[in-house]
Amino acid sequence: MLAAVDGVDALAAEMVVVHFNEPDTACHLHGPDAPETGERVRRTDAVFGELLERLRANWDDTVLMVVSDHDQERVTAHGFDLAAVLDEAGLPGVVENEGTAAVVRDGPGLDVLRALDGIEDGRVLDADHTMVWGPPGQVFGPWLDELHGSHGSPRCATQVAVVGGGHGSVPSVASAVAAAPPRATAWAPMIAGLLGIELSAAV
């Protein structure tokens, strides 16, 4: 990854996005608390440290944001077929399996869904869609036995949110993040503001 960053002189750009995907993959393969995952995180941390060293020369003009979009939980049960459960009960709904959660479109009300075996809780997303989840570690739909980590339920909503750098805006941005950890959708407007971009116009 660092070879790619160096090869295109990425750090000379006004904005750079670097994606460290390996910890997520390790979590899926081994589970979030497995020794193999811990080792992968340590290796990624070392590469991240090398990236920080590359930023040192322009640190006073750098705003560094380290973020993630979700956590993971260990898979303990898989193959829960919510679509089949709805069919057997004579209930409507199109089910989209989302790991340890599922989204039901045009289905029954939340109270009806909560009453089904295998459903722990849920929330209404809009007039047509309801998200539900089961007990810890339960995966909705088909799954591979060799995968031991997944996400989707609110139990996996924890996110990394770290702001650093030497730019003058860093203290205020870091304080705002510490006071109220932002939702994943809040980062783009925050970055656009730092770059002086009208996000609505850019979209």
N, C-alpha and C positions, 0 to 999 in steps of 0.2 A: 504494500500500500504506500509506504513512504517513497519507494522508487517511482511510483506514479506521480505522487505529489511533486517530487523533485524534477521529474522528467518534463513536466509541462510548466514548471515554475509557478505552481498553483498559488503559493503564498504571496506572490506579487499582485494577485487580483484583489479587488475591493471587497469581495465576499467569497469565502471558500466554505463548502460543505464537505466534511469528511465523515464517512459512515463506517463505524466499527461494528460489523455484523456478527463477528465470531462469537461473542458471549451469548447472543440470542440463539444461535445455532447450537452451541454447546448445551444450553438450557433445554432446548427441545430434545436433543439426543440423550442427555444423561439425567436431566432434572436439575432444578435451580440450586440445590444444596449438595450436589454430587462433587466428589474430589476433582473429577475431570473438568467440571465447570469452573471450580475455583482456580485450577491451573490455567485454564484458558483466559480467565479474567486477569490473572497476574501477567500473562504474556501480553495481553492487550494493553494493560496499564503501562508496561514497559515501552511499548510502541508509542503510546500516547505521550509518555515522557520525552521520547525522542522528538515528537512533533512539537512539543512545547519548546525544546531547545532551538528548533528552527525558527520559532517566533520571537526569540529573545532579541534579535537585532532591531525589530520594529515593535517592541513591546509597548512603548508609549503611544502607539497608534493602533493598538489592538484591543478589540472587545472579543473575549472568548466565551462562548456559551456551550456548555456540555449538557446534553439533554437525552432523554430516552422517551419512548412513547408508551411503554407498559412494563409491568413486572411479569413474572411467571409463577405458576404453581405446579407442584408435582402431580403427575397423572396417576391416579389410583384406580380409576374405573373408566372404561370407554365403551363406545358402541350404543349409547343411549339414543334410541330412535324416537325423537319427539314427534316426527311426522306420522309414524305408525301408531303412536299413542293417541294422537288426535283422530286418526282414521278409525281406530277401534272404538273410540268414544263417540263417534258420529259428529265430531266437531270440525269446523272449517279451519283453514289456515295453511299458508305456504311457509315452510320452515327453511331457514338458512342457518346451517350449523356454523358456529364461530368459535370453535375450540371449547373452552369451558363455559360458553354461553351460546344462546341461539336467538335469532330474531324471527318472530312470527309475523307474517304479513296477512292482513285481512282475517285474523283469527278471533277467538273468543276474548272476552274481557280478562283483565288482569286477575281478578278474583277467581275466575274459572281456571286459568292457567296455574295459579298458585296452589290450587287444590289437587293438581295432578301429582301422582307419585313420580319422584325424580326431579321435581321442581322445588327449589328452596325459596326463591323470591324472583322478583322482576320489576320492571319499570316501563311505563308507557313512553315511547319515543315520540310518536305523533299519532294522528288519527288512524293511521293504517298499520303502524309497526309497534310491536312490543318486544322488549328484550327480556329473556328469562335466563336463569342459571340454576344449577343444581348444587349439591353439597360439594365441599372442597375436593378437588381432584377429579371430578366427573367430567368427561368429555362427551360432547354431543356428536353423534354420527360416527361413521367409519373412522378407524384409527389404526396406526401401525404399532404392533407390539413393542418394537424397538425404540419408540419415542416415549420419553418419560417426563416431558414438560410441555405445558401449554398455557394459553392465556385467553381472555375474553370476558371473564366475569369481573365485577367491580373489585374483587379481591386482588386483581392484578393491575389496579389503576395507579399504583405507586410509580412515580417517575423520578429520574435523576434531574436535578435542576441546579446547575452551578454556573455562576458568572464570574469571570476574572479578566485580567488584562490591565494595561497601564493607561488606557484612554481615559480622558476626563469624565466620560459618562458612566464609567463602570460603577463607582460608588452608589449612584442613584438607582441604576438598573439592578444592582445586586441587592440593595435595600428593599426595593419593590418586590423582587422575587422572594426574598426571605420573609417579608411580611405576609404575602399571599401567594403561595406557590401557584404559578399559572397553569391553566389548562393547555393541552398540546396545541390547540388552535390559536393560542395567544402569542406564540413565538414569532410567527410571520409578521404580524403588525408591529411588534416590538422592533424587529430587525429592520423593517421598512422605515420606521421612524428614525432609527440611527443612521440609515443611509440617505435620508431625505427623499424617500420615494413615496409617491401617492399610490398606495396599494390598490385602491379601487380603479385608478386609471391604468395601472399595470395589468390588472386582471382583465 
